[in-house]
């Protein structure tokens, strides 16, 4: 079912409501009949969708639902979890089984759980954690958040969040998106376009538009591997066209990186809130990307928000080790690159856990 069908259903309900109201109103109130019928039909449509979704356990299914559904079917025997939350840049760069094996070898027999999906951004990552905690009885000993596109609030129609991401636009995250939009230095025309997109998605979220086309039953969702590796380069990938800079010049880019104060305030609030939920370690990591300006943005967030504990890969020799043959495209490594990054990340994570 596509997005137009719920609207047609709403229209049918409106006509029924108008017909019911017609017998109760004088003929001079024709305009009111239409308006009242529209309101009643809309309320009925939204109400029926909510009741049906709750009764049948339906959701706009995302990877977090697949993880929690699998946990309910097969409860883990391990007592403690490390929960990794990120986007596609994390999903193809971190081999969760390899990371789990490294932790166990170092004396940390933790279950590594991966909630990562393409097209989702930082505010939705925060909502993933809330969903995970609501749907399971497990409190992770550590949560690792990807540091990447914090200020990106657009809803990309070509990615997985076209419909599913709307689900996570609750009051808190809607405000975060608005706060970032207002603080950004985007041109007025672009801001106006973003506001229109933002308003449209709030409307979709409030009134379940498109829900029927994307709903899935939560407990019947199939499992999906967290690790989503690439084995071959993208044919259009041109490493020479990617913005790069020497290691000695990289700190200059970090110093010049345009990071919103709203981003830094939010990340520090987020890190401070996690221990109150019983999560011992609130950690942040930067996934590998080739573009030096994007890497500098990631590094600047870690540098300017001292309250967050970062595992920042640009502050190592990894950018030099992950040479052209390890990349699928400028933002995603190949499986061979994931092995290098995962081993490095495991070493850094073990140091953080042991040091605490």
C-alpha positions in Angstrom: 0.0 0.0 0.0 1.5 3.3 -1.0 1.1 6.8 0.6 -1.9 7.8 -1.5 -4.1 5.0 -0.2 -4.4 6.2 3.4 -5.3 9.6 2.0 -8.1 8.0 -0.1 -9.3 6.1 3.0 -9.3 9.4 4.9 -11.4 11.0 2.1 -13.9 8.2 2.2 -14.3 8.6 6.0 -14.8 12.3 5.4 -17.7 11.7 3.0 -19.3 9.3 5.5 -19.0 11.9 8.3 -20.4 14.6 6.1 -23.4 12.4 5.3 -24.0 11.7 9.0 -23.8 15.4 9.9 -26.1 16.5 7.1 -29.2 15.2 8.8 -28.4 17.2 11.9 -27.7 20.6 10.5 -29.8 23.2 8.7 -29.3 23.7 5.0 -27.5 27.1 5.6 -24.7 25.4 7.3 -23.3 23.6 4.2 -19.8 25.0 4.7 -19.7 24.0 8.3 -20.8 20.5 7.3 -17.8 20.1 5.0 -15.4 21.5 7.6 -16.8 19.4 10.5 -16.9 16.3 8.3 -13.3 16.8 7.4 -12.2 17.1 11.0 -14.3 14.2 12.1 -13.0 12.0 9.3 -9.4 12.9 10.0 -9.8 12.2 13.7 -11.4 8.8 13.0 -8.7 8.0 10.5 -5.9 8.8 13.0 -7.7 7.1 15.8 -8.3 3.9 13.9 -4.7 3.8 12.7 -3.4 4.2 16.3 -5.8 1.5 17.7 -5.0 -0.9 14.9 -1.3 -0.4 15.2 -1.2 -0.9 19.0 -3.5 -3.9 18.9 -1.6 -5.7 16.2 1.9 -4.6 17.4 2.6 -2.8 14.1 5.5 -0.4 13.7 7.3 1.5 10.9 9.9 -1.3 11.1 13.6 -0.4 11.4 16.8 -2.3 12.4 16.2 -1.5 16.1 12.9 -3.5 15.8 14.7 -6.4 14.2 17.3 -6.5 17.0 14.8 -6.3 19.8 12.5 -8.9 18.2 15.4 -11.3 17.9 16.3 -10.7 21.5 12.8 -11.6 22.6 12.9 -14.8 20.5 16.4 -15.8 21.6 17.4 -14.2 24.9 21.1 -13.7 25.3 22.9 -15.8 27.9 25.5 -13.1 28.4 24.8 -10.6 31.2 26.1 -7.4 29.7 25.8 -5.7 26.4 27.8 -3.2 24.4 25.3 -1.4 22.2 26.7 0.2 19.0 24.4 2.8 17.3 25.2 4.4 14.0 24.5 4.8 10.3 25.6 2.9 7.2 29.1 4.2 7.7 29.2 2.2 10.9 27.3 -0.8 9.6 29.9 -1.5 6.9 32.9 -0.5 9.0 32.3 -2.5 12.2 32.3 -6.3 12.3 30.3 -6.9 15.5 31.3 -10.6 15.7 34.9 -9.7 15.4 34.6 -6.9 18.0 32.8 -9.3 20.4 35.5 -11.9 20.0 38.2 -9.3 20.7 36.4 -8.1 23.8 36.0 -11.6 25.1 39.6 -12.4 24.6 40.6 -9.3 26.6 38.4 -10.4 29.5 35.2 -8.6 28.7 32.6 -11.3 27.7 30.0 -8.9 26.5 27.3 -9.2 23.9 27.9 -6.7 21.1 24.6 -5.5 19.7 24.5 -3.4 16.6 21.7 -0.9 15.7 22.8 0.7 12.5 20.9 1.6 9.3 21.5 3.7 6.3 19.8 7.1 6.1 19.4 7.7 9.8 21.0 10.6 11.5 22.2 11.6 15.0 18.8 12.6 16.5 17.3 9.3 15.4 20.3 7.4 16.8 19.3 8.9 20.2 15.7 7.6 19.7 17.0 4.2 18.8 18.5 3.9 22.3 15.2 4.9 24.0 13.4 2.3 21.9 15.9 -0.4 22.8 15.6 0.3 26.5 11.8 0.4 26.2 11.6 -2.9 24.3 14.1 -5.0 26.3 14.9 -5.6 29.9 18.7 -5.2 29.3 20.7 -2.1 30.3 23.9 -2.0 28.2 27.1 -1.5 30.2 28.3 0.7 27.3 26.6 2.6 24.5 28.7 3.7 21.6 27.2 6.5 19.4 28.5 7.4 16.0 29.7 11.0 15.6 28.9 12.0 12.1 26.1 14.1 10.6 24.8 15.8 13.7 23.5 18.9 12.0 21.8 17.1 9.1 18.1 17.5 9.7 16.8 16.9 6.1 14.8 13.8 5.4 16.5 12.2 2.4 13.8 10.6 0.3 16.3 8.2 -1.3 17.3 6.6 2.0 15.8 4.2 4.5 14.4 7.0 6.7 12.0 8.2 4.0 9.1 6.6 6.0 10.7 4.9 9.0 12.6 7.9 10.2 9.3 9.8 10.7 8.5 7.4 13.5 11.4 8.8 15.6 10.4 12.4 15.2 9.0 12.8 18.7 8.8 16.1 20.6 12.3 16.1 21.9 13.9 15.3 18.5 11.6 17.6 16.6 12.8 20.4 18.8 16.5 19.4 18.4 16.0 19.5 14.6 14.4 22.9 14.8 17.1 24.3 17.2 19.9 23.2 14.8 18.0 24.6 11.8 17.7 28.0 13.4 21.3 28.1 14.4 22.7 27.0 11.1 24.2 29.4 8.6 22.3 28.0 5.6 21.0 30.6 3.1 17.4 31.8 3.9 16.0 30.1 0.8 17.5 26.7 1.9 16.3 27.3 5.5 12.8 27.9 4.2 12.9 24.7 2.2 14.2 22.8 5.3 11.3 24.2 7.3 8.8 23.0 4.8 10.3 19.5 4.8 10.4 19.6 8.6 6.8 20.7 8.9 5.7 18.1 6.4 7.3 15.3 8.4 5.8 16.5 11.7 2.4 16.4 10.0 3.1 12.8 8.7 4.3 11.8 12.1 1.3 13.2 14.0 -1.3 11.8 11.6 0.2 8.5 10.6 0.3 9.4 6.9 2.0 6.6 5.0 2.0 4.3 8.0 -0.1 1.6 6.3 2.4 1.3 3.5 5.3 0.6 5.8 3.8 -1.1 8.8 5.3 -4.4 9.9 4.4 -6.7 12.9 7.1 -6.2 15.4 7.4 -9.7 16.8 7.5 -11.3 13.3 10.4 -9.3 11.9 13.2 -11.4 10.5 16.7 -11.0 12.0 19.2 -8.9 10.1 23.0 -8.9 10.6 24.3 -5.6 12.0 27.5 -5.9 9.9 26.7 -4.9 6.3 30.0 -5.3 4.4 31.0 -4.2 0.9 33.2 -6.6 -1.0 33.8 -4.7 -4.2 34.5 -1.0 -4.9 31.8 1.2 -6.3 32.5 1.5 -10.1 32.2 5.3 -9.9 34.5 5.7 -6.9 37.4 8.1 -7.7 39.7 8.5 -4.8 41.6 11.3 -6.5 38.4 13.4 -6.5 37.9 13.2 -2.7 39.0 16.2 -0.7 42.2 15.3 1.2 44.8 17.1 3.3 48.2 16.1 4.9 48.3 14.9 8.5 50.2 18.0 9.6 47.5 20.3 8.0 44.6 18.4 9.4 44.5 20.3 12.7 43.9 23.5 10.8 40.7 22.0 9.3 39.6 20.9 12.7 40.1 24.4 14.1 38.1 25.9 11.2 35.3 23.3 11.3 31.8 24.9 11.5 30.2 23.0 14.4 27.0 24.4 15.8 26.9 25.2 19.5 23.5 23.4 19.6 25.3 20.2 18.6 27.9 20.5 21.4 25.2 21.3 24.0 23.1 18.4 22.9 25.9 15.9 22.9 27.0 16.9 26.4 23.4 16.6 27.7 23.1 13.2 26.1 26.4 11.9 27.6 25.4 13.2 31.1 22.0 11.6 30.9 23.1 8.0 30.0 24.6 7.1 33.4 21.3 8.1 35.0 19.7 5.3 33.0 22.1 2.8 34.5 24.5 2.9 31.5 28.1 2.9 32.9 29.9 4.0 29.8 28.7 6.6 27.3 31.2 6.5 24.4 31.4 8.2 21.0 33.3 7.0 18.0 34.0 8.4 14.5 33.5 6.1 11.6 36.0 6.1 8.8 35.4 8.5 5.9 37.8 9.7 3.2 36.8 13.4 2.9 39.1 15.4 5.1 36.5 18.1 5.8 34.0 15.6 7.1 36.7 14.0 9.2 37.6 17.4 10.6 33.9 18.1 11.5 33.8 14.8 13.4 37.1 15.5 15.2 36.0 19.0 16.1 32.9 17.7 17.9 35.0 15.4 19.9 37.5 18.2 20.7 35.0 20.9 21.5 32.7 18.8 23.7 35.1 17.6 26.4 32.3 16.0 28.4 31.9 13.2 25.8 34.4 10.4 25.7 35.5 10.0 22.1 37.3 7.2 20.2 38.4 9.5 17.3 40.0 7.6 14.5 41.6 10.6 12.8 43.7 10.9 16.0 45.6 7.8 14.9 47.5 6.4 11.9 44.3 4.8 10.5 43.8 7.5 7.8 47.2 6.6 6.4 46.7 2.9 6.7 43.2 2.9 5.1 44.5 3.6 1.6 42.5 3.6 -1.7 42.2 -0.2 -2.0 40.2 -0.4 1.2 37.3 1.8 0.1 33.9 1.1 -1.5 33.2 4.8 -1.9 34.3 8.0 0.0 32.1 7.2 3.0 32.2 3.4 3.2 35.0 1.0 3.6 35.3 -2.5 2.1 35.3 -5.7 4.2 39.1 -5.6 4.3 39.0 -2.0 5.6 36.4 -3.0 8.2 38.8 -5.7 9.5 41.4 -3.0 10.1 39.0 -0.5 11.6 37.3 -3.1 13.9 40.6 -4.3 15.3 41.6 -0.8 16.0 38.2 0.1 17.5 38.4 -3.0 19.7 41.8 -1.9 21.1 40.5 1.5 21.9 37.3 0.2 23.5 39.2 -2.2 25.6 41.4 0.6 26.9 38.3 2.7 27.8 36.6 -0.2 29.6 39.8 -1.2 31.5 40.7 2.4 32.3 37.3 3.0 33.9 
